[in-house]
Structures are given as C-alpha cells and as structure tokens.
Amino acid sequence: MSTTDSPPTPGPYAPTGWLANAHVQSVLTSSPMRKLKVRRRSRSYRRASRDEILTASDGARLLGHRTPAPADGAGPNGGLAVLLHGWEGSAESNYLLDAAVALHDAGFETFRLNFRDHGDSHHLNEGLFHSCLLEEVLDAVGQLAGAHDGPVFLVGFSLGGNFALRVARNAPAHGFELERVVAVSPVIRPRHVLDALADGVPIYEKYFVRKWRRSLKRKQQLYPERYNLQEWFRHRNLADQTRSLVEAYTDFPDLDAYLEGYSIAGDYLAGLETSTLIITAADDPIIPVSDFEALPRPDALDLEVLAHGGHCGFLRNWRLDSWIQQRIVSELCLHLNAT
C-alpha cells in the first residue's frame, strides 16, 4: 500500500459576519447556488463513477456509486472512503459530493452509498426506508470493507453520521474493521431532533416535509398495491408523519420506541472500539449541543465541538468553499499514513 503526503490541516474554523450565523450556514450548504458550484467541480469525478447495487444478507438492495482512485495527480493512495448522506439527501447531496471529490483528489477510491429509498433507488426494495434499518447498511459497508485490499474509512453526515457511528460500534462483531470513522453533525437522540424541528425556525421542518412527501409519493406510485398513503399525506408536520408511518408500516409499538431504536445516546458508544471522530457545531439549529456533551468518552472516540458551523455547514467564505471537506481529507490522510 502506498501512502500520500498529508495535506495541511485546515486552520481553526472561524467564520465572520453573517457567515457565523447558524441559519445562514445551514441553508447555504444545500442551496442551489452551492449545488451549481459543486456540480461544476465534480463533473469529471461523476463521469468516472459507476453504479453498483449491494445486496444485504436479508435481500435488501442498496444503490451506490464507486469512483476509482485517480491515476494522475495525487495518484491512488490505497484507501477507500465510504460516504453516507443525511435523511432525504442522497449520494448527490452538495456536502457529500463535495467531500467525495476532495477525497478523490487526495488519492482515495470513494463509494457513495444511498440508503434505501434515497437517490434513484425507490424501485429496488418494496419495503419503506426507516432509520432503524441498520443491518442492511452494516452489511453493505462490511462487503465494501471485505473486498478492499487496504484501509477503509467511513464518513457520514447528519443521519448518515448517526448510521456511521452505529456501524463503527457494530463493525467488530460483524467481522470487519474500519481505519477511521468521521461523523459530521450526527443525530444523537432523535426525539430531541424532532422537537428542535417542531419548535425551531419553520424552514427546516418545511424542507424535510416537502422532500419526504416527494419521496413517498414516488414510492406509492411504484407500489400502489402495497401503499395507500392518502391519510399520511394529510399530515403537515414531521411528528405526525413519522408516528403515522411507524404505526402503519413498522413493528414498533409507538413513535417513542422507534426514535429510541436509532438513538446513540446514553451508553451506546461506551464500548466503541473503532477509531472515531465526531465533528459538530455548538450552534447547530437541529441537533442540541447538550446531546454531544452527554456522550461517554471511550478511548476510541474523539469529539470536536466548534462554536459555529450550523448543521452540516462549515462554509469558509462567500464563494461557498467548504472547511469541513478539508478537515475530512486531512483527517483521513493522517490516519492513512499512520497505518
């Protein structure tokens, strides 16, 4: 395995003016302006990507996009970076694609994995996505790790960060190793996120309501004999929507049981053995900083709580350049060269 010169660690994240505002950061990171910038930057990277469908042990099929390490420039460094997006995002989301391109440019092979019913994958499984479907994601990451001859890294954002932390916790028992896991703005206690969306600035809840409605409309069109969601579409907030779907289409007895089913609060991470880094912002408008402060601190877990950054934001300037993708690249290269 070859190594790569570690890129310089980005300086402290210290946005000024309006860029220090959590809502500006959170909104701009998913904005059409940034999408245009990221799509332009990633054009050749996306052309080099190839679709793959991974089949889990229970038959679930997940769509991913593999991009080989570059043959020119930095050249391959032997590492594979698997990336997980947030809820109702996809492998094409701005934050994920931006980080993937940066990792590719640093010499990594990358695999951008879509969760069930995200991206162009609604047709692959009859069953609906929900956030407790850890086993199929664990299987998919395990397959990628087992097939790669070199160190494997996992990077997740928001709900993808929550999945990444659960994968990190369960990987040893599942028979595979990860060199380093990075979770950016991960969901810790889902009930607190749902409450923050309900009580906070309405733009965030409306954003997720709109995207979820679009997703389930597509699912119902694909499987009309399985899903009759007319009652569900009458709900106008995430709590009622989630409760309705949980009661109708899962085995969980109620909403609280479902939310606790993918919580990583309490002592969930106390037995963590996989080397892991959490990066979050104290001003995240969706995930309370107190959730991170209450986490156990096993030796394998590093926690960075930055004063600013919003939710999956961490933009450096008004050109919408990302600080977090530089931080991820430097972190993975540091651990790559330590192997």
Backbone hydrogen bonds, N-H to C=O, Kabsch-Sander energy under -0.5 kcal/mol:
donor,donor_aa,acceptor,acceptor_aa,energy
14,A,12,P,-0.8
19,L,16,T,-1.4
20,A,17,G,-1.7
21,N,18,W,-1.9
25,Q,21,N,-2.2
26,S,22,A,-2.5
27,V,23,H,-2.4
28,L,24,V,-2.5
29,T,25,Q,-1.8
30,S,27,V,-0.9
31,S,28,L,-1.4
35,K,31,S,-2.3
36,L,32,P,-2.3
37,K,33,M,-1.6
38,V,34,R,-3.0
39,R,35,K,-2.9
40,R,36,L,-1.9
41,R,37,K,-2.3
42,S,38,V,-2.1
43,R,40,R,-1.1
46,R,42,S,-3.1
47,R,43,R,-1.8
48,A,44,S,-1.3
49,S,46,R,-1.0
50,R,66,R,-2.6
52,E,64,G,-2.6
54,L,52,E,-0.5
54,L,62,L,-2.9
56,A,54,L,-0.6
56,A,60,A,-3.2
59,G,56,A,-2.0
62,L,54,L,-2.7
64,G,52,E,-3.2
65,H,112,R,-1.7
66,R,50,R,-2.9
67,T,110,T,-2.7
74,A,105,D,-0.5
75,G,72,D,-2.2
77,N,107,G,-2.5
80,L,151,P,-2.1
81,A,109,E,-2.9
82,V,80,L,-0.6
82,V,153,F,-2.8
83,L,111,F,-2.6
84,L,155,V,-2.7
85,H,113,L,-0.7
89,G,86,G,-2.1
93,S,90,S,-1.8
97,L,93,S,-3.0
98,D,94,N,-2.6
99,A,95,Y,-1.7
100,A,96,L,-2.4
101,V,97,L,-2.3
102,A,98,D,-1.9
103,L,99,A,-2.3
104,H,100,A,-2.5
105,D,101,V,-2.7
106,A,102,A,-1.1
107,G,104,H,-2.0
108,F,103,L,-2.4
109,E,79,G,-2.5
110,T,67,T,-2.3
111,F,81,A,-2.4
112,R,65,H,-2.5
113,L,83,L,-2.2
113,L,111,F,-0.7
114,N,63,L,-2.8
117,D,121,S,-0.5
118,H,115,F,-1.6
119,G,89,G,-0.5
121,S,119,G,-1.2
124,L,121,S,-1.7
125,N,122,H,-0.6
133,L,130,H,-1.6
134,L,132,C,-2.3
137,V,133,L,-0.8
138,L,134,L,-3.0
139,D,135,E,-2.6
140,A,136,E,-2.0
141,V,137,V,-2.6
142,G,138,L,-2.3
143,Q,139,D,-2.4
144,L,140,A,-2.1
145,A,141,V,-2.6
146,G,142,G,-2.6
147,A,143,Q,-1.6
148,H,144,L,-0.7
148,H,145,A,-0.7
150,G,148,H,-1.4
153,F,80,L,-3.1
154,L,180,R,-1.8
155,V,82,V,-2.8
156,G,182,V,-2.5
157,F,84,L,-1.8
158,S,184,V,-2.7
160,G,157,F,-2.4
162,N,158,S,-1.8
163,F,159,L,-2.5
164,A,160,G,-2.4
165,L,161,G,-2.1
166,R,162,N,-1.9
167,V,163,F,-2.9
168,A,164,A,-2.6
169,R,165,L,-2.1
170,N,166,R,-1.7
171,A,167,V,-1.9
174,H,170,N,-1.4
175,G,171,A,-0.7
175,G,172,P,-1.0
176,F,171,A,-1.9
179,E,152,V,-3.1
180,R,152,V,-0.7
181,V,275,S,-2.1
182,V,154,L,-2.8
183,A,277,L,-2.8
184,V,156,G,-3.1
184,V,182,V,-0.5
185,S,183,A,-0.5
185,S,279,I,-2.8
187,V,158,S,-1.3
192,H,189,R,-1.2
193,V,189,R,-1.2
194,L,190,P,-2.6
195,D,191,R,-2.2
196,A,192,H,-2.3
197,L,193,V,-2.4
198,A,194,L,-1.9
199,D,195,D,-2.4
200,G,196,A,-1.6
204,Y,201,V,-1.4
205,E,201,V,-0.6
206,K,202,P,-2.5
207,Y,203,I,-1.8
208,F,204,Y,-2.0
209,V,205,E,-2.7
210,R,206,K,-2.5
211,K,207,Y,-2.0
212,W,208,F,-2.7
213,R,209,V,-2.3
214,R,210,R,-1.9
215,S,211,K,-2.1
216,L,212,W,-2.7
217,K,213,R,-2.0
218,R,214,R,-1.6
219,K,215,S,-1.9
220,Q,216,L,-2.5
221,Q,217,K,-1.8
222,L,218,R,-1.8
223,Y,219,K,-2.1
226,R,223,Y,-1.3
227,Y,223,Y,-2.1
228,N,226,R,-0.5
229,L,227,Y,-0.5
233,F,229,L,-2.3
234,R,231,E,-1.3
235,H,232,W,-1.7
241,Q,237,N,-2.2
242,T,238,L,-3.0
243,R,239,A,-2.5
244,S,240,D,-2.4
245,L,241,Q,-2.1
246,V,242,T,-2.7
247,E,243,R,-2.4
248,A,244,S,-1.7
249,Y,245,L,-2.7
250,T,246,V,-1.4
258,Y,254,D,-1.7
259,L,255,L,-2.7
260,E,256,D,-2.4
261,G,257,A,-0.9
261,G,258,Y,-0.7
262,Y,258,Y,-0.6
262,Y,259,L,-0.9
263,S,260,E,-0.8
264,I,188,I,-2.6
265,A,188,I,-0.5
268,Y,265,A,-1.4
270,A,267,D,-1.6
272,L,269,L,-1.8
276,T,300,A,-2.9
277,L,181,V,-3.0
278,I,302,D,-2.6
279,I,183,A,-2.6
280,T,304,E,-2.4
282,A,306,L,-3.6
284,D,281,A,-1.5
291,D,288,P,-1.4
292,F,288,P,-0.6
292,F,289,V,-0.9
293,E,289,V,-1.9
294,A,290,S,-1.3
295,L,292,F,-1.4
300,A,272,L,-0.5
301,L,298,P,-1.8
302,D,276,T,-2.5
302,D,300,A,-0.5
304,E,278,I,-3.0
305,V,303,L,-0.5
306,L,280,T,-3.0
306,L,304,E,-0.7
312,C,310,G,-0.8
313,G,309,G,-0.9
314,F,309,G,-1.1
316,R,321,D,-3.5
317,N,321,D,-0.7
320,L,317,N,-1.6
323,W,314,F,-2.9
324,I,314,F,-0.9
327,R,323,W,-2.1
328,I,324,I,-2.5
329,V,325,Q,-2.2
330,S,326,Q,-2.4
331,E,327,R,-2.1
332,L,328,I,-2.6
333,C,329,V,-2.5
334,L,330,S,-2.0
335,H,331,E,-1.8
336,L,332,L,-2.2
337,N,333,C,-2.3
338,A,334,L,-0.6
339,T,336,L,-1.2
